[in-house]
């Protein structure tokens, strides 16, 4: 009489490995996309904080968004980078400024996980946009 041994056969083990591989192939891209979106949302929040600082400047300096009343230079009212989890992920700057309007843009820094994910921006009129990697402009989610 032959004794049955406990354990897994090679076929059973290969089936488990295939299932784990399949689940990983589906889950990892979703995880990466979720993390990119989370970092982009943080950048959007930082842009709103920057806009708040610009509005405070506007009120305190005679209804003018510019650093001086004669040029189109933005005031230095906010940090120039957005740091997420100890890593600078975005450069943030005022890309256009006049006496009565501005545009703030957060651009991913080259070599970071966000690079290639498109920039996000906010105008003084409240226009919020995201330049997706595909080149399409979308509103913030």
C-alpha positions in Angstrom: 0.0 0.0 0.0 1.3 3.4 -1.0 1.5 6.2 1.6 0.0 9.6 0.5 2.4 12.5 1.3 1.2 15.9 2.4 2.1 18.9 0.4 1.6 20.6 -2.9 2.2 19.3 -6.3 4.2 21.3 -8.8 1.0 21.9 -10.9 -0.8 23.4 -7.9 2.2 25.6 -7.1 2.4 26.9 -10.7 -1.3 27.7 -10.7 -0.9 29.7 -7.5 2.1 31.6 -9.0 0.1 32.3 -12.2 -2.8 33.7 -10.2 -0.5 35.9 -8.0 1.2 37.1 -11.2 -2.1 38.0 -12.8 -3.4 39.8 -9.8 -0.1 41.8 -9.6 -0.2 42.7 -13.2 -3.7 44.2 -12.7 -3.1 45.8 -9.2 0.3 47.5 -9.7 -0.7 49.9 -12.5 -3.9 50.8 -10.5 -1.7 51.5 -7.4 0.7 53.7 -9.4 -2.2 55.6 -10.9 -3.8 56.1 -7.5 -0.5 57.4 -6.1 0.0 59.8 -9.0 -3.6 61.1 -8.5 -3.0 61.6 -4.8 0.2 63.6 -5.3 -1.6 65.7 -8.0 -4.4 66.4 -5.5 -1.7 67.6 -3.0 -0.3 69.9 -5.6 -3.8 71.3 -6.3 -4.2 72.0 -2.6 -0.8 73.8 -2.6 -1.9 75.9 -5.6 -5.0 77.0 -3.6 -2.8 78.0 -0.7 -0.5 79.9 -3.0 -3.6 81.7 -4.5 -4.7 82.6 -0.9 -1.3 84.2 -0.4 -1.7 86.1 -3.7 -5.1 87.3 -2.6 -3.7 88.5 0.7 -0.9 90.3 -1.2 -3.5 91.9 -3.4 -5.5 93.3 -0.4 -2.4 94.5 1.4 -0.7 96.2 -1.6 -3.3 98.4 -3.1 -5.2 96.0 -5.3 -2.3 94.9 -7.4 -1.0 91.3 -7.8 2.5 92.4 -9.0 5.5 92.8 -6.8 5.8 96.4 -8.0 3.3 98.6 -9.8 5.6 99.1 -12.8 6.5 95.5 -13.9 4.9 92.2 -14.3 6.8 90.3 -11.6 5.0 88.2 -9.2 5.6 88.7 -5.5 7.6 86.1 -3.5 4.8 85.0 -1.3 5.1 81.1 -1.4 7.6 78.3 -1.6 8.9 77.5 -5.1 8.6 73.7 -4.7 6.0 71.3 -3.5 7.5 68.6 -1.3 5.6 65.3 -0.9 6.9 62.6 1.5 10.2 64.4 1.7 10.8 64.6 -2.0 10.3 67.8 -4.1 7.7 66.7 -6.7 6.6 70.0 -8.3 7.9 73.4 -9.1 5.2 76.0 -8.4 5.3 79.5 -9.8 3.2 82.3 -11.1 3.5 82.0 -14.8 1.5 85.1 -15.7 0.8 88.2 -13.6 -0.8 91.6 -14.2 -2.2 94.2 -11.9 -5.6 92.4 -11.8 -4.9 88.7 -12.8 -2.5 85.8 -12.3 -1.9 82.2 -13.3 -0.3 79.7 -10.9 1.2 76.5 -12.3 2.7 73.4 -10.6 5.0 71.6 -13.0 6.3 68.1 -12.1 10.1 68.0 -11.6 12.1 65.8 -13.9 13.2 62.5 -12.4 10.3 62.3 -9.9 7.4 59.9 -9.9 5.1 62.7 -11.1 7.2 63.6 -14.1 5.2 63.2 -17.3 1.9 63.5 -15.5 1.2 67.0 -16.8 1.0 70.3 -15.0 -1.9 71.7 -13.0 -2.8 75.4 -12.9 -5.2 77.9 -11.4 -6.1 81.4 -12.6 -7.2 84.3 -10.5 -10.6 84.0 -12.1 -10.9 80.5 -10.6 -10.1 78.5 -13.8 -8.6 75.1 -12.7 -7.0 72.9 -15.3 -4.8 69.9 -15.6 -2.7 69.4 -18.8 -2.9 65.6 -19.0 0.0 63.6 -20.5 -2.1 63.0 -23.6 -2.1 66.8 -24.2 -5.7 67.3 -23.3 -6.7 70.0 -20.9 -9.2 68.8 -18.2 -10.7 70.4 -15.2 -9.5 69.3 -11.8 -11.3 66.2 -10.5 
